[in-house]
Amino acid sequence: TELPRGVKYYRCGGHTESGEPCGDNLFKWADDEGLCEKVKSKTKWHNGWKDHLLKGRVSALFLIENVLEALSKLDETPSVASDGVESDNVVPSISEGYLNYLYSLEA
């Protein structure tokens, strides 16, 4: 099977985005592929777009997993009515001013 562009030729000869056997297949910078204008200050030792893509996706996965876990825990937390009795039908209470502010953000 064919590897995605972000993974293909990411590690070459034990090095990230450099070295052999990648050779002519190494596209470290977006301008190497003709996707944008010439990138300033690029050097051989600086990470390219594939490394940034990987780190961004790992960070995003970490954040998404933690948000989902927090939402799951929030969903499991019992709601308590103003009289102190647990209930599944309790609607959270917010001020009318704050509600109007939230409505203004939607507009």
Salt bridges, closest charged atoms under 4 A:
GLU2 OE2 - LYS8 NZ 2.38
ASP31 OD1 - LYS42 NZ 3.04
ASP32 OD1 - LYS42 NZ 3.20
GLU33 OE1 - ARG5 NH2 3.01
ASP51 OD2 - LYS55 NZ 3.24
GLU69 OE2 - LYS73 NZ 3.29
